[in-house]
Amino acid sequence: MGASVGVGGLIVGTSMLVVLALAVNAIDLRLESSLETIESANEPIPAFTIDNADLALGAVLNLQIDDGGTGYVDGTLSAANATGSGFSGTFTVDANGAIISAEITSRGDYSSDPDIVIDGPQPTGANGSISVTGRVTVVYANITNTGSVIVPVDEVWLFLDGSNAANLADLDPTADSDNIYPSDTIGVQWRNIPSNVYQTLAISTNGFSTTKAIA
């Protein structure tokens, strides 16, 4: 009889220990979950401003050297004979003064292909000729990290009129690294878009978003 009572007590005691262990485990899980929630709530979210957003429907896309000419020195390029403004460029020459490369420094915005002008003075330069080979719609923007969080470039998304999503890393931003640090400002030229008149540019990253009207 005494043995039976002892075994029964042992079984009850063991059961109580199992229940206690389950209760302690449940408390630990709730405490861990609560601590994670508190930690998450204390983490700052990113913050950005879109400093400007400008649209060019006829930005100069590429240049072509039709004739390198002779006698030139490295210089600058401008545009003429078209409705629009804003283009500028540079060119370099070889040892004979022939133009061998032409670079765009500002694409501008034109309703038709402008004539490319080799800026003077170029007193010995002759016969050089450069032309436009294409124009494209571009949205220009500068964005600034105004928060305290370092944000990877590939975690930032841009939108035009609430759609046309593009990852910032794919837009060749002027970032010095793969991260955007607090107070950093980076420039963007969004070129691979349909030729439309867009109204807003939006940025979104890790719980933060903001928009700006496109000029």
CYANA upper distance limits for C-alpha pairs under 8 A (distance plus 0.5 A):
  1 MET  CA      5 VAL  CA      6.86
  2 GLY  CA      6 GLY  CA      6.65
  3 ALA  CA      7 VAL  CA      6.66
  4 SER  CA      8 GLY  CA      6.60
  5 VAL  CA      9 GLY  CA      6.61
  6 GLY  CA     10 LEU  CA      6.67
  7 VAL  CA     11 ILE  CA      6.73
  8 GLY  CA     12 VAL  CA      6.75
  9 GLY  CA     13 GLY  CA      6.47
 10 LEU  CA     14 THR  CA      6.53
 11 ILE  CA     15 SER  CA      6.65
 12 VAL  CA     16 MET  CA      6.72
 13 GLY  CA     17 LEU  CA      6.80
 14 THR  CA     18 VAL  CA      6.80
 15 SER  CA     19 VAL  CA      6.72
 16 MET  CA     20 LEU  CA      6.52
 17 LEU  CA     21 ALA  CA      6.53
 18 VAL  CA     22 LEU  CA      6.71
 19 VAL  CA     23 ALA  CA      6.67
 20 LEU  CA     24 VAL  CA      6.63
 21 ALA  CA     25 ASN  CA      6.61
 22 LEU  CA     26 ALA  CA      6.64
 23 ALA  CA     27 ILE  CA      6.73
 24 VAL  CA     28 ASP  CA      6.68
 25 ASN  CA     29 LEU  CA      6.73
 26 ALA  CA     30 ARG  CA      6.73
 27 ILE  CA     31 LEU  CA      6.54
 28 ASP  CA     32 GLU  CA      6.55
 29 LEU  CA     33 SER  CA      6.58
 30 ARG  CA     34 SER  CA      6.55
 31 LEU  CA     35 LEU  CA      6.62
 32 GLU  CA     36 GLU  CA      6.68
 33 SER  CA     37 THR  CA      6.70
 34 SER  CA     38 ILE  CA      6.70
 35 LEU  CA     39 GLU  CA      6.54
 36 GLU  CA     40 SER  CA      6.48
 37 THR  CA     41 ALA  CA      6.60
 38 ILE  CA     42 ASN  CA      6.77
 39 GLU  CA     43 GLU  CA      7.00
 44 PRO  CA    148 SER  CA      7.85
 44 PRO  CA    149 VAL  CA      7.51
 45 ILE  CA    147 GLY  CA      8.22
 45 ILE  CA    149 VAL  CA      7.43
 45 ILE  CA    206 ASN  CA      7.54
 45 ILE  CA    207 GLY  CA      7.24
 45 ILE  CA    208 PHE  CA      7.28
 46 PRO  CA    145 ASN  CA      8.20
 46 PRO  CA    146 THR  CA      8.47
 46 PRO  CA    147 GLY  CA      6.01
 46 PRO  CA    148 SER  CA      7.48
 46 PRO  CA    149 VAL  CA      5.99
 46 PRO  CA    150 ILE  CA      8.36
 46 PRO  CA    151 VAL  CA      7.74
 46 PRO  CA    205 THR  CA      7.68
 46 PRO  CA    206 ASN  CA      7.43
 46 PRO  CA    207 GLY  CA      8.09
 46 PRO  CA    208 PHE  CA      6.61
 47 ALA  CA    145 ASN  CA      6.58
 47 ALA  CA    146 THR  CA      5.88
 47 ALA  CA    147 GLY  CA      5.02
 47 ALA  CA    148 SER  CA      8.28
 47 ALA  CA    149 VAL  CA      8.36
 47 ALA  CA    208 PHE  CA      6.95
 48 PHE  CA    143 ILE  CA      7.21
 48 PHE  CA    144 THR  CA      5.97
 48 PHE  CA    145 ASN  CA      5.11
 48 PHE  CA    146 THR  CA      5.65
 48 PHE  CA    147 GLY  CA      7.20
 48 PHE  CA    209 SER  CA      8.48
 48 PHE  CA    210 THR  CA      8.07
 49 THR  CA    143 ILE  CA      6.16
 49 THR  CA    144 THR  CA      5.83
 49 THR  CA    145 ASN  CA      7.29
 49 THR  CA    146 THR  CA      7.19
 49 THR  CA    210 THR  CA      7.85
 50 ILE  CA    141 ALA  CA      7.59
 50 ILE  CA    142 ASN  CA      6.55
 50 ILE  CA    143 ILE  CA      5.01
 50 ILE  CA    144 THR  CA      7.11
 50 ILE  CA    203 ILE  CA      8.35
 50 ILE  CA    210 THR  CA      8.32
 50 ILE  CA    211 THR  CA      7.76
 50 ILE  CA    212 LYS  CA      6.94
 51 ASP  CA    141 ALA  CA      7.65
 51 ASP  CA    142 ASN  CA      5.90
 51 ASP  CA    143 ILE  CA      6.10
 51 ASP  CA    144 THR  CA      7.52
 52 ASN  CA    140 TYR  CA      8.18
 52 ASN  CA    141 ALA  CA      5.75
 52 ASN  CA    142 ASN  CA      6.15
 52 ASN  CA    143 ILE  CA      8.05
 52 ASN  CA    212 LYS  CA      8.16
 52 ASN  CA    214 ILE  CA      8.23
 53 ALA  CA    139 VAL  CA      7.18
 53 ALA  CA    140 TYR  CA      6.12
 53 ALA  CA    141 ALA  CA      4.97
 53 ALA  CA    142 ASN  CA      7.62
 53 ALA  CA    201 LEU  CA      7.36
 53 ALA  CA    212 LYS  CA      7.46
 53 ALA  CA    213 ALA  CA      7.47
 53 ALA  CA    214 ILE  CA      5.38
 53 ALA  CA    215 ALA  CA      6.69
 54 ASP  CA    139 VAL  CA      6.06
 54 ASP  CA    140 TYR  CA      5.58
 54 ASP  CA    141 ALA  CA      6.94
 54 ASP  CA    214 ILE  CA      5.86
 54 ASP  CA    215 ALA  CA      5.30
 55 LEU  CA    137 THR  CA      7.92
 55 LEU  CA    138 VAL  CA      6.42
 55 LEU  CA    139 VAL  CA      5.09
 55 LEU  CA    140 TYR  CA      6.87
 55 LEU  CA    197 VAL  CA      8.27
 55 LEU  CA    198 TYR  CA      8.07
 55 LEU  CA    214 ILE  CA      7.02
 55 LEU  CA    215 ALA  CA      6.72
 56 ALA  CA    108 GLY  CA      7.73
 56 ALA  CA    109 ASP  CA      5.72
 56 ALA  CA    137 THR  CA      6.08
 56 ALA  CA    138 VAL  CA      5.69
 56 ALA  CA    139 VAL  CA      6.86
 56 ALA  CA    140 TYR  CA      8.43
 57 LEU  CA    109 ASP  CA      6.93
 57 LEU  CA    110 TYR  CA      8.02
 57 LEU  CA    111 SER  CA      8.39
 57 LEU  CA    136 VAL  CA      6.87
 57 LEU  CA    137 THR  CA      4.68
 57 LEU  CA    138 VAL  CA      6.91
 57 LEU  CA    195 SER  CA      6.92
 57 LEU  CA    196 ASN  CA      8.01
 57 LEU  CA    197 VAL  CA      8.20
 58 GLY  CA    108 GLY  CA      8.14
 58 GLY  CA    109 ASP  CA      5.26
 58 GLY  CA    110 TYR  CA      5.29
 58 GLY  CA    111 SER  CA      6.33
 58 GLY  CA    112 SER  CA      7.87
 58 GLY  CA    135 ARG  CA      5.70
 58 GLY  CA    136 VAL  CA      5.74
 58 GLY  CA    137 THR  CA      6.10
 58 GLY  CA    138 VAL  CA      8.32
 59 ALA  CA    107 ARG  CA      5.55
 59 ALA  CA    108 GLY  CA      5.71
 59 ALA  CA    109 ASP  CA      4.96
 59 ALA  CA    110 TYR  CA      6.79
 59 ALA  CA    135 ARG  CA      5.63
 59 ALA  CA    136 VAL  CA      5.70
 59 ALA  CA    137 THR  CA      6.56
 59 ALA  CA    138 VAL  CA      7.02
 60 VAL  CA     87 PHE  CA      7.91
 60 VAL  CA    107 ARG  CA      5.30
 60 VAL  CA    108 GLY  CA      6.95
 60 VAL  CA    109 ASP  CA      7.50
 60 VAL  CA    110 TYR  CA      8.12
 60 VAL  CA    113 ASP  CA      8.24
 60 VAL  CA    132 VAL  CA      7.44
 60 VAL  CA    134 GLY  CA      6.72
 60 VAL  CA    135 ARG  CA      4.96
 60 VAL  CA    136 VAL  CA      7.05
 61 LEU  CA    107 ARG  CA      7.38
 61 LEU  CA    132 VAL  CA      8.19
 61 LEU  CA    133 THR  CA      7.74
 61 LEU  CA    134 GLY  CA      5.70
 61 LEU  CA    135 ARG  CA      5.30
 61 LEU  CA    136 VAL  CA      6.46
 62 ASN  CA    104 ILE  CA      8.21
 62 ASN  CA    132 VAL  CA      6.52
 62 ASN  CA    133 THR  CA      5.92
 62 ASN  CA    134 GLY  CA      6.18
 62 ASN  CA    135 ARG  CA      7.90
 63 LEU  CA    102 ALA  CA      7.27
 63 LEU  CA    103 GLU  CA      8.00
 63 LEU  CA    104 ILE  CA      8.23
 63 LEU  CA    130 ILE  CA      7.28
 63 LEU  CA    131 SER  CA      6.20
 63 LEU  CA    132 VAL  CA      5.23
 63 LEU  CA    133 THR  CA      6.13
 63 LEU  CA    134 GLY  CA      8.27
 64 GLN  CA    102 ALA  CA      8.15
 64 GLN  CA    130 ILE  CA      6.08
 64 GLN  CA    131 SER  CA      5.75
 64 GLN  CA    132 VAL  CA      6.72
 64 GLN  CA    133 THR  CA      6.82
 65 ILE  CA     99 ILE  CA      8.13
 65 ILE  CA    100 ILE  CA      8.12
 65 ILE  CA    101 SER  CA      7.94
 65 ILE  CA    102 ALA  CA      7.81
 65 ILE  CA    129 SER  CA      6.72
 65 ILE  CA    130 ILE  CA      5.01
 65 ILE  CA    131 SER  CA      7.06
 66 ASP  CA    128 GLY  CA      8.18
 66 ASP  CA    129 SER  CA      5.80
 66 ASP  CA    130 ILE  CA      5.91
 66 ASP  CA    131 SER  CA      7.35
 67 ASP  CA     99 ILE  CA      8.27
 67 ASP  CA    127 ASN  CA      7.34
 67 ASP  CA    128 GLY  CA      5.65
 67 ASP  CA    129 SER  CA      5.40
 67 ASP  CA    130 ILE  CA      7.46
 68 GLY  CA     98 ALA  CA      5.21
 68 GLY  CA     99 ILE  CA      4.80
 68 GLY  CA    100 ILE  CA      6.87
 68 GLY  CA    127 ASN  CA      7.84
 68 GLY  CA    128 GLY  CA      5.45
 68 GLY  CA    129 SER  CA      7.06
 69 GLY  CA     97 GLY  CA      7.96
 69 GLY  CA     98 ALA  CA      5.59
 69 GLY  CA     99 ILE  CA      7.03
 69 GLY  CA    125 GLY  CA      7.60
 69 GLY  CA    126 ALA  CA      6.02
 69 GLY  CA    127 ASN  CA      5.02
 69 GLY  CA    128 GLY  CA      4.53
 69 GLY  CA    129 SER  CA      7.78
 70 THR  CA     96 ASN  CA      6.90
 70 THR  CA     97 GLY  CA      5.41
 70 THR  CA     98 ALA  CA      5.12
 70 THR  CA     99 ILE  CA      8.08
 70 THR  CA    124 THR  CA      8.28
 70 THR  CA    125 GLY  CA      6.12
 70 THR  CA    126 ALA  CA      6.07
 70 THR  CA    127 ASN  CA      7.38
 70 THR  CA    128 GLY  CA      7.57
 71 GLY  CA     96 ASN  CA      6.96
 71 GLY  CA     97 GLY  CA      4.76
 71 GLY  CA     98 ALA  CA      7.03
 71 GLY  CA    124 THR  CA      5.47
 71 GLY  CA    125 GLY  CA      4.71
 71 GLY  CA    126 ALA  CA      6.97
 72 TYR  CA     93 VAL  CA      7.22
 72 TYR  CA     97 GLY  CA      4.90
 72 TYR  CA     98 ALA  CA      6.73
 72 TYR  CA     99 ILE  CA      7.62
 72 TYR  CA    122 GLN  CA      6.72
 72 TYR  CA    124 THR  CA      6.90
 72 TYR  CA    125 GLY  CA      4.83
 72 TYR  CA    126 ALA  CA      7.85
 73 VAL  CA     92 THR  CA      7.65
 73 VAL  CA     93 VAL  CA      6.64
 73 VAL  CA     97 GLY  CA      6.43
 73 VAL  CA    122 GLN  CA      7.72
 73 VAL  CA    125 GLY  CA      8.22
 74 ASP  CA     90 THR  CA      8.18
 74 ASP  CA     91 PHE  CA      6.25
 74 ASP  CA     92 THR  CA      5.02
 74 ASP  CA     93 VAL  CA      6.22
 75 GLY  CA     90 THR  CA      6.28
 75 GLY  CA     91 PHE  CA      6.05
 75 GLY  CA     92 THR  CA      7.26
 75 GLY  CA    118 ILE  CA      8.14
 75 GLY  CA    119 ASP  CA      7.44
 75 GLY  CA    120 GLY  CA      8.48
 76 THR  CA     88 SER  CA      7.92
 76 THR  CA     89 GLY  CA      6.13
 76 THR  CA     90 THR  CA      4.64
 76 THR  CA     91 PHE  CA      6.52
 76 THR  CA    118 ILE  CA      7.01
 76 THR  CA    119 ASP  CA      6.15
 77 LEU  CA     88 SER  CA      6.15
 77 LEU  CA     89 GLY  CA      5.13
 77 LEU  CA     90 THR  CA      5.88
 77 LEU  CA     91 PHE  CA      7.65
 77 LEU  CA    116 ILE  CA      7.15
 77 LEU  CA    117 VAL  CA      6.06
 77 LEU  CA    118 ILE  CA      5.49
 77 LEU  CA    119 ASP  CA      6.02
 78 SER  CA     87 PHE  CA      6.60
 78 SER  CA     88 SER  CA      5.44
 78 SER  CA     89 GLY  CA      6.94
 78 SER  CA    116 ILE  CA      6.37
 78 SER  CA    117 VAL  CA      5.61
 78 SER  CA    118 ILE  CA      7.28
 78 SER  CA    119 ASP  CA      7.20
 79 ALA  CA     85 SER  CA      8.27
 79 ALA  CA     87 PHE  CA      6.60
 79 ALA  CA     88 SER  CA      7.66
 79 ALA  CA    114 PRO  CA      6.26
 79 ALA  CA    115 ASP  CA      6.00
 79 ALA  CA    116 ILE  CA      5.18
 79 ALA  CA    117 VAL  CA      6.05
 80 ALA  CA    114 PRO  CA      6.09
 80 ALA  CA    115 ASP  CA      5.67
 80 ALA  CA    116 ILE  CA      7.04
 80 ALA  CA    117 VAL  CA      7.39
 81 ASN  CA    114 PRO  CA      6.20
 81 ASN  CA    115 ASP  CA      6.48
 82 ALA  CA    110 TYR  CA      7.18
 82 ALA  CA    111 SER  CA      7.60
 82 ALA  CA    112 SER  CA      6.58
 82 ALA  CA    113 ASP  CA      7.17
 82 ALA  CA    114 PRO  CA      5.33
 82 ALA  CA    115 ASP  CA      7.85
 83 THR  CA    110 TYR  CA      6.17
 83 THR  CA    111 SER  CA      6.25
 83 THR  CA    112 SER  CA      7.45
 83 THR  CA    114 PRO  CA      8.43
 84 GLY  CA    108 GLY  CA      7.93
 84 GLY  CA    109 ASP  CA      5.99
 84 GLY  CA    110 TYR  CA      4.70
 84 GLY  CA    111 SER  CA      6.91
 85 SER  CA    108 GLY  CA      6.04
 85 SER  CA    109 ASP  CA      6.28
 85 SER  CA    110 TYR  CA      6.96
 86 GLY  CA    106 SER  CA      7.03
 86 GLY  CA    107 ARG  CA      7.13
 86 GLY  CA    108 GLY  CA      4.27
 86 GLY  CA    109 ASP  CA      6.84
 87 PHE  CA    104 ILE  CA      8.27
 87 PHE  CA    105 THR  CA      8.12
 87 PHE  CA    106 SER  CA      5.59
 87 PHE  CA    107 ARG  CA      5.44
 87 PHE  CA    108 GLY  CA      4.72
 87 PHE  CA    109 ASP  CA      7.85
 88 SER  CA    104 ILE  CA      6.77
 88 SER  CA    105 THR  CA      6.04
 88 SER  CA    106 SER  CA      5.53
 88 SER  CA    107 ARG  CA      7.35
 88 SER  CA    108 GLY  CA      8.06
 89 GLY  CA    102 ALA  CA      7.61
 89 GLY  CA    103 GLU  CA      5.96
 89 GLY  CA    104 ILE  CA      4.82
 89 GLY  CA    105 THR  CA      5.30
 89 GLY  CA    106 SER  CA      7.13
 90 THR  CA    102 ALA  CA      6.29
 90 THR  CA    103 GLU  CA      5.77
 90 THR  CA    104 ILE  CA      7.10
 90 THR  CA    105 THR  CA      7.61
 91 PHE  CA     99 ILE  CA      7.24
 91 PHE  CA    100 ILE  CA      8.03
 91 PHE  CA    101 SER  CA      6.02
 91 PHE  CA    102 ALA  CA      4.80
 91 PHE  CA    103 GLU  CA      6.67
 92 THR  CA     99 ILE  CA      6.28
 92 THR  CA    100 ILE  CA      6.53
 92 THR  CA    101 SER  CA      5.95
 92 THR  CA    102 ALA  CA      7.20
 93 VAL  CA     97 GLY  CA      5.71
 93 VAL  CA     98 ALA  CA      5.59
 93 VAL  CA     99 ILE  CA      4.76
 93 VAL  CA    100 ILE  CA      5.76
 93 VAL  CA    101 SER  CA      7.56
 94 ASP  CA     98 ALA  CA      6.02
 94 ASP  CA     99 ILE  CA      7.12
 94 ASP  CA    100 ILE  CA      6.94
 97 GLY  CA    125 GLY  CA      8.01
 98 ALA  CA    128 GLY  CA      8.18
 99 ILE  CA    128 GLY  CA      7.60
110 TYR  CA    114 PRO  CA      7.71
113 ASP  CA    132 VAL  CA      6.74
113 ASP  CA    134 GLY  CA      8.06
113 ASP  CA    135 ARG  CA      7.78
114 PRO  CA    132 VAL  CA      7.57
115 ASP  CA    131 SER  CA      7.01
115 ASP  CA    132 VAL  CA      7.86
116 ILE  CA    129 SER  CA      8.42
116 ILE  CA    130 ILE  CA      6.43
116 ILE  CA    131 SER  CA      6.28
116 ILE  CA    132 VAL  CA      7.68
117 VAL  CA    130 ILE  CA      8.21
118 ILE  CA    128 GLY  CA      8.29
118 ILE  CA    129 SER  CA      8.45
136 VAL  CA    191 ARG  CA      7.44
136 VAL  CA    195 SER  CA      7.89
137 THR  CA    191 ARG  CA      6.61
137 THR  CA    192 ASN  CA      8.31
137 THR  CA    193 ILE  CA      7.25
137 THR  CA    194 PRO  CA      7.55
137 THR  CA    195 SER  CA      5.87
137 THR  CA    196 ASN  CA      8.20
138 VAL  CA    189 GLN  CA      6.84
138 VAL  CA    190 TRP  CA      5.96
138 VAL  CA    191 ARG  CA      5.10
138 VAL  CA    192 ASN  CA      8.22
138 VAL  CA    193 ILE  CA      7.93
139 VAL  CA    188 VAL  CA      8.41
139 VAL  CA    189 GLN  CA      6.38
139 VAL  CA    190 TRP  CA      5.60
139 VAL  CA    191 ARG  CA      7.24
140 TYR  CA    187 GLY  CA      8.01
140 TYR  CA    188 VAL  CA      6.27
140 TYR  CA    189 GLN  CA      5.31
140 TYR  CA    190 TRP  CA      6.94
141 ALA  CA    187 GLY  CA      6.31
141 ALA  CA    188 VAL  CA      5.71
141 ALA  CA    189 GLN  CA      7.24
142 ASN  CA    185 THR  CA      7.04
142 ASN  CA    186 ILE  CA      6.08
142 ASN  CA    187 GLY  CA      4.92
142 ASN  CA    188 VAL  CA      6.70
143 ILE  CA    185 THR  CA      5.99
143 ILE  CA    186 ILE  CA      6.11
143 ILE  CA    187 GLY  CA      7.12
144 THR  CA    183 SER  CA      6.73
144 THR  CA    184 ASP  CA      6.10
144 THR  CA    185 THR  CA      4.69
144 THR  CA    186 ILE  CA      7.07
145 ASN  CA    180 ILE  CA      7.34
145 ASN  CA    181 TYR  CA      7.15
145 ASN  CA    182 PRO  CA      5.62
145 ASN  CA    183 SER  CA      5.62
145 ASN  CA    184 ASP  CA      6.05
145 ASN  CA    185 THR  CA      7.06
146 THR  CA    182 PRO  CA      6.53
146 THR  CA    183 SER  CA      6.02
146 THR  CA    184 ASP  CA      8.46
147 GLY  CA    182 PRO  CA      6.35
147 GLY  CA    183 SER  CA      8.00
148 SER  CA    182 PRO  CA      5.97
149 VAL  CA    181 TYR  CA      7.61
149 VAL  CA    182 PRO  CA      6.86
150 ILE  CA    179 ASN  CA      7.02
150 ILE  CA    180 ILE  CA      6.32
150 ILE  CA    181 TYR  CA      5.26
150 ILE  CA    182 PRO  CA      6.73
151 VAL  CA    155 GLU  CA      7.47
151 VAL  CA    156 VAL  CA      8.28
151 VAL  CA    179 ASN  CA      6.06
151 VAL  CA    180 ILE  CA      5.68
151 VAL  CA    181 TYR  CA      7.12
152 PRO  CA    156 VAL  CA      7.79
152 PRO  CA    178 ASP  CA      6.38
152 PRO  CA    179 ASN  CA      4.69
152 PRO  CA    180 ILE  CA      6.54
153 VAL  CA    168 LEU  CA      6.63
153 VAL  CA    169 ALA  CA      6.05
153 VAL  CA    178 ASP  CA      6.04
153 VAL  CA    179 ASN  CA      5.76
153 VAL  CA    180 ILE  CA      6.73
154 ASP  CA    167 ASN  CA      6.77
154 ASP  CA    168 LEU  CA      6.58
154 ASP  CA    169 ALA  CA      5.49
154 ASP  CA    178 ASP  CA      8.20
155 GLU  CA    167 ASN  CA      7.92
155 GLU  CA    168 LEU  CA      8.21
155 GLU  CA    205 THR  CA      6.50
155 GLU  CA    206 ASN  CA      7.86
156 VAL  CA    167 ASN  CA      6.60
156 VAL  CA    168 LEU  CA      6.05
156 VAL  CA    169 ALA  CA      8.28
156 VAL  CA    203 ILE  CA      7.53
156 VAL  CA    204 SER  CA      6.49
156 VAL  CA    205 THR  CA      5.39
156 VAL  CA    206 ASN  CA      8.50
157 TRP  CA    165 ALA  CA      7.18
157 TRP  CA    166 ALA  CA      6.21
157 TRP  CA    167 ASN  CA      5.10
157 TRP  CA    168 LEU  CA      6.12
157 TRP  CA    203 ILE  CA      6.20
157 TRP  CA    204 SER  CA      5.74
157 TRP  CA    205 THR  CA      6.86
158 LEU  CA    165 ALA  CA      6.22
158 LEU  CA    166 ALA  CA      5.87
158 LEU  CA    167 ASN  CA      6.85
158 LEU  CA    168 LEU  CA      7.08
158 LEU  CA    201 LEU  CA      7.53
158 LEU  CA    202 ALA  CA      6.05
158 LEU  CA    203 ILE  CA      5.13
158 LEU  CA    204 SER  CA      6.97
159 PHE  CA    163 SER  CA      5.80
159 PHE  CA    164 ASN  CA      6.01
159 PHE  CA    165 ALA  CA      5.16
159 PHE  CA    166 ALA  CA      7.05
159 PHE  CA    201 LEU  CA      6.25
159 PHE  CA    202 ALA  CA      5.50
159 PHE  CA    203 ILE  CA      6.96
160 LEU  CA    164 ASN  CA      6.06
160 LEU  CA    165 ALA  CA      7.57
160 LEU  CA    198 TYR  CA      7.15
160 LEU  CA    199 GLN  CA      8.03
160 LEU  CA    200 THR  CA      6.33
160 LEU  CA    201 LEU  CA      5.41
160 LEU  CA    202 ALA  CA      7.00
161 ASP  CA    198 TYR  CA      6.91
161 ASP  CA    199 GLN  CA      6.55
161 ASP  CA    200 THR  CA      5.55
161 ASP  CA    201 LEU  CA      6.89
161 ASP  CA    202 ALA  CA      8.16
162 GLY  CA    200 THR  CA      8.19
162 GLY  CA    201 LEU  CA      8.33
162 GLY  CA    202 ALA  CA      7.65
166 ALA  CA    170 ASP  CA      7.62
166 ALA  CA    171 LEU  CA      8.12
167 ASN  CA    171 LEU  CA      7.55
168 LEU  CA    172 ASP  CA      7.88
168 LEU  CA    173 PRO  CA      7.33
169 ALA  CA    173 PRO  CA      7.27
171 LEU  CA    188 VAL  CA      7.16
171 LEU  CA    189 GLN  CA      7.29
171 LEU  CA    190 TRP  CA      6.47
171 LEU  CA    191 ARG  CA      8.50
172 ASP  CA    188 VAL  CA      7.45
172 ASP  CA    189 GLN  CA      8.02
173 PRO  CA    186 ILE  CA      6.94
173 PRO  CA    187 GLY  CA      6.24
173 PRO  CA    188 VAL  CA      5.42
173 PRO  CA    189 GLN  CA      7.85
174 THR  CA    186 ILE  CA      5.77
174 THR  CA    187 GLY  CA      5.75
174 THR  CA    188 VAL  CA      7.20
175 ALA  CA    179 ASN  CA      8.05
175 ALA  CA    180 ILE  CA      7.53
175 ALA  CA    186 ILE  CA      6.13
175 ALA  CA    187 GLY  CA      8.19
180 ILE  CA    184 ASP  CA      6.67
198 TYR  CA    214 ILE  CA      7.33
199 GLN  CA    213 ALA  CA      6.32
199 GLN  CA    214 ILE  CA      5.78
199 GLN  CA    215 ALA  CA      8.40
200 THR  CA    211 THR  CA      7.07
200 THR  CA    212 LYS  CA      6.07
200 THR  CA    213 ALA  CA      4.96
200 THR  CA    214 ILE  CA      5.65
201 LEU  CA    211 THR  CA      6.04
201 LEU  CA    212 LYS  CA      5.89
201 LEU  CA    213 ALA  CA      6.89
201 LEU  CA    214 ILE  CA      6.90
202 ALA  CA    209 SER  CA      7.54
202 ALA  CA    210 THR  CA      6.13
202 ALA  CA    211 THR  CA      4.58
202 ALA  CA    212 LYS  CA      6.91
203 ILE  CA    209 SER  CA      5.94
203 ILE  CA    210 THR  CA      6.10
203 ILE  CA    211 THR  CA      6.88
204 SER  CA    208 PHE  CA      6.09
204 SER  CA    209 SER  CA      4.71
204 SER  CA    210 THR  CA      7.31
205 THR  CA    209 SER  CA      6.97
